[in-house]
């Protein structure tokens, strides 16, 4: 195994003992906010992200092919946290779908009434449900730097019109399926971030993680109330904690107190159980 890349949360290894060579995507217990990796891990986080992604990949396979080769044919030290996956040519766009207005999307809307060039109605507030889900892509910034909103025309310039249109369609299709599935279990998917790549045959493939508490905002439907911050089953809880600190949002990040770590793990476990209907660790 050769370590190719260490990201904010995942490490990517090349296994060239296979023909063709494939990759091992290993989810750590690291957590990041504002594109800074914090020094304190959250126990079981990597395993929860991996298990939930696999659950979703299975339920989205009729919409878009995915990169998973195996979740069991992995080295013992990575068991439960790793996915053996196909080697893809990753596309240089973070594909984000939003069904509700929050986070950086809310800030962009408050400035100019749009998000990623998509015009939205007047009068929306924090937590408002959008008339329909929207595609709001961003750049893929290196670790420690910040993603920037892209308009659809900028995506076209980066990957071509046909690919940009397909990315928008797939992102919104995955979001709608995910939102509908989660809603049946009392969870609102406010937004989600996806990544896609091309396989050697040129087909667009869903990669990385999908509909996890790291890549999505999950809210309890019975507590949703526009006009205020929402209770979150995702890393927004850690963002909110870090926002109370006198910190310039650059590395190194602050140590996370035990009670924040425990509460974060609890929220990740709870949303896993609510969405999948399975007990964590069973």
C-alpha positions in Angstrom: 0.0 0.0 0.0 1.3 3.4 -1.0 -0.1 6.5 0.7 -1.1 8.9 -2.2 -2.9 11.6 -0.3 -4.0 12.6 3.2 -7.0 14.8 3.2 -8.9 16.5 6.0 -10.6 13.3 7.0 -9.7 10.5 4.5 -6.4 8.9 3.6 -6.0 7.4 0.1 -3.8 4.5 -0.6 -2.8 2.9 -3.9 -2.8 -0.9 -4.0 -0.8 -1.7 -7.2 -0.8 -5.4 -6.3 -4.1 -5.6 -8.2 -4.5 -5.4 -12.0 -5.9 -2.9 -12.6 -4.6 -1.1 -9.5 -7.3 0.1 -7.1 -7.5 2.5 -4.2 -8.2 2.2 -0.5 -10.2 5.1 0.9 -9.7 5.2 4.7 -11.9 7.4 6.8 -10.2 8.6 10.0 -11.8 10.0 13.2 -10.4 13.5 12.3 -12.9 16.4 12.2 -12.4 19.7 10.4 -14.2 23.0 10.5 -13.6 26.0 8.2 -11.2 23.8 6.3 -8.9 23.3 9.3 -8.4 19.9 10.8 -8.8 20.0 14.6 -6.3 18.2 16.8 -9.0 16.1 18.7 -10.5 13.0 17.1 -14.1 11.9 17.5 -14.3 8.2 18.3 -16.0 6.0 15.8 -16.5 8.9 13.4 -14.6 7.3 10.5 -16.5 4.0 10.9 -19.9 5.8 11.0 -19.1 7.8 7.8 -18.0 4.6 6.0 -21.0 2.6 7.1 -23.5 5.3 6.2 -21.9 6.0 2.9 -22.1 2.3 2.0 -25.8 2.2 3.0 -26.5 5.1 0.7 -24.3 3.8 -2.2 -26.5 0.7 -2.3 -29.7 2.8 -2.4 -28.5 5.1 -5.1 -27.0 2.6 -7.5 -29.9 2.8 -9.9 -29.4 6.5 -10.2 -25.6 6.6 -10.6 -22.8 4.1 -10.6 -20.4 4.3 -7.6 -16.8 3.6 -7.0 -17.1 0.9 -4.3 -15.3 -2.4 -5.1 -15.4 -3.9 -1.6 -15.9 -2.9 2.0 -14.6 -6.2 3.4 -11.5 -6.9 1.3 -9.4 -4.4 3.2 -6.4 -4.6 5.6 -7.4 -5.6 9.1 -6.1 -2.4 10.6 -8.6 -0.5 8.5 -11.6 -2.8 8.9 -14.9 -0.9 9.3 -13.3 2.4 8.2 -12.2 1.6 4.6 -13.6 1.1 1.2 -11.7 -0.5 -1.7 -12.7 1.5 -4.7 -12.1 2.1 -8.4 -9.4 4.5 -9.5 -11.2 7.5 -11.1 -10.3 10.8 -12.8 -11.9 13.1 -10.2 -13.8 16.1 -11.6 -12.6 19.5 -10.2 -16.0 20.6 -8.7 -17.6 20.2 -5.3 -21.2 19.4 -6.3 -23.6 20.8 -3.7 -27.4 20.5 -3.6 -29.4 22.7 -1.3 -33.1 22.3 -0.4 -33.0 24.7 2.5 -31.2 28.0 3.1 -28.4 27.9 5.7 -24.7 28.2 6.2 -22.6 29.9 3.5 -25.6 29.7 1.1 -27.6 31.9 3.5 -24.7 34.4 3.7 -24.4 34.6 0.0 -28.2 35.1 -0.4 -28.2 37.9 2.2 -25.5 39.7 0.2 -27.0 39.5 -3.3 -30.2 37.3 -3.4 -28.4 34.5 -5.2 -26.4 31.4 -4.4 -23.8 30.3 -7.0 -25.6 32.5 -9.5 -29.1 30.9 -8.8 -31.6 33.6 -8.1 -33.9 33.0 -5.1 -37.1 34.6 -4.0 -37.1 37.6 -1.7 -37.9 37.2 2.0 -36.2 33.9 2.8 -34.7 33.5 6.2 -32.4 31.1 7.9 -33.7 27.6 7.5 -36.3 28.5 4.8 -37.2 25.6 2.5 -36.4 26.6 -1.1 -39.1 26.4 -3.8 -37.1 23.5 -5.3 -33.6 22.1 -4.7 -30.8 24.0 -6.3 -27.3 23.1 -7.6 -24.7 25.4 -5.9 -21.2 24.1 -6.9 -18.0 25.2 -5.4 -14.3 24.9 -6.3 -12.2 22.2 -4.7 -9.6 24.0 -2.6 -6.5 22.4 -1.2 -6.4 21.5 2.5 -6.3 24.7 4.6 -7.8 26.8 1.8 -11.4 27.7 1.3 -13.8 26.6 -1.4 -15.4 29.3 -3.5 -18.9 29.4 -5.0 -19.0 28.7 -8.8 -21.8 29.6 -11.2 -23.0 27.0 -13.6 -21.3 28.9 -16.4 -18.0 28.5 -14.5 -18.6 24.8 -14.2 -19.2 24.6 -17.9 -15.9 26.4 -18.4 -14.1 23.9 -16.2 -15.5 20.6 -17.4 -17.6 21.3 -20.5 -21.3 21.9 -21.1 -22.4 18.2 -21.3 -20.5 17.2 -18.2 -21.7 20.3 -16.2 -25.3 19.5 -17.1 -24.9 15.8 -16.1 -23.3 16.8 -12.8 -26.2 19.1 -12.0 -28.7 16.4 -12.9 -27.0 13.7 -10.9 -26.5 16.0 -7.9 -30.1 17.0 -7.7 -31.3 13.4 -8.3 -29.1 12.1 -5.5 -30.3 14.9 -3.2 -34.0 14.3 -3.9 -33.6 10.5 -3.3 -31.7 11.1 -0.1 -34.1 13.8 1.2 -37.1 11.6 0.5 -35.5 8.6 2.1 -34.4 10.5 5.2 -37.7 12.3 5.5 -39.5 9.0 6.0 -37.4 8.6 9.1 -37.9 12.1 10.5 -34.7 13.7 9.1 -34.5 16.8 6.9 -31.5 16.8 4.5 -30.9 20.6 4.3 -28.0 20.3 1.9 -25.3 17.8 0.8 -22.0 17.8 -1.0 -21.0 15.2 -3.5 -18.0 14.3 -5.6 -17.8 12.6 -8.9 -15.1 11.2 -11.2 -14.8 9.5 -14.5 -13.9 5.9 -15.0 -11.6 4.7 -17.8 -14.6 4.4 -20.1 -15.6 8.0 -19.5 -18.7 7.3 -17.3 -19.4 9.7 -14.5 -19.2 7.8 -11.1 -20.2 8.9 -7.6 -17.2 8.8 -5.3 -15.8 9.7 -1.9 -18.7 9.8 0.7 -22.4 10.3 0.3 -25.1 11.8 2.6 -23.1 11.6 5.8 -23.0 14.0 8.7 -19.7 15.4 7.4 -21.0 16.1 3.9 -24.6 17.1 4.7 -26.7 19.0 7.1 -29.2 16.8 8.9 -32.1 18.4 11.0 -34.8 16.7 13.0 -38.0 17.4 11.0 -40.1 17.8 14.2 -37.9 20.7 15.4 -37.6 22.5 12.1 -38.5 26.2 12.4 -37.4 28.8 9.8 -35.9 32.0 11.1 -33.4 30.6 13.6 -30.5 28.1 13.7 -31.6 24.5 13.6 -30.6 21.6 15.8 -28.1 19.6 13.7 -27.1 16.0 13.6 -23.8 16.9 11.8 -20.6 18.8 12.2 -22.4 22.1 12.3 -22.5 21.5 16.1 -18.6 21.7 16.1 -18.7 24.7 13.8 -21.0 26.5 16.2 -18.8 25.6 19.2 -15.7 26.8 17.4 -17.4 30.1 16.5 -17.6 31.0 20.2 -13.8 30.9 20.5 -11.2 33.7 19.9 -9.7 31.9 16.9 -8.8 33.2 13.5 -9.9 29.9 11.7 -6.3 29.1 10.6 -4.2 26.0 11.6 -3.5 24.8 14.1 -7.1 24.5 15.3 -8.2 24.4 19.0 -8.4 21.3 21.1 -12.0 20.1 21.3 -13.3 19.6 24.9 -14.4 16.1 26.0 -18.0 17.2 26.3 -18.1 18.5 22.7 -16.4 15.4 21.4 -19.0 13.2 23.2 -22.0 15.2 22.0 -20.7 15.2 18.4 -20.2 11.4 18.5 -23.7 11.0 20.0 -25.3 13.1 17.2 -23.4 11.1 14.5 -24.6 7.8 16.0 -28.2 9.1 16.4 -28.6 10.2 12.8 -27.0 7.0 11.5 -29.6 5.0 13.5 -32.5 7.2 12.5 -31.7 7.1 8.8 -30.8 3.4 8.5 -33.1 2.0 11.1 -30.2 0.0 12.5 -28.5 0.2 15.9 -24.9 1.4 15.7 -22.5 -1.4 16.4 -25.1 -4.1 16.1 
